[in-house]
Amino acid sequence: MKFIVTLSRDEDGMVIAECPSIPGCVSQGHTKQEALENVQDAIKECLEVRAEKGMPLTVETREIAIAV
C-alpha cells in the first residue's frame, strides 16, 4: 500500500510526519529520513490496531483546488 505523508517542523526543530488518511497516525524524527522511517512503523501499527478493532483502515482524502 502507498500512503501520502506530510512533513513539518515543530518549535523544537523536530520533523513531524503525519499520514492524513489514517487519523492520529503521527511520528517524528530529528531528520526527514528518520521521521519517514518512523512514520512507516506508525502506519503499520495503526493499520493493525484499526483492523483488530474492525475500523476502516483509512479515511477518504481528496485533493481540491482553491482559487486564490
ABEGO torsion letter per residue (X at the ends): XBBBBBBBBBAAGBBBBBBAABBGBBBBBABAAAAAAAAAAAAAAAAAAAAAAGBBABBBBBBBBBBX
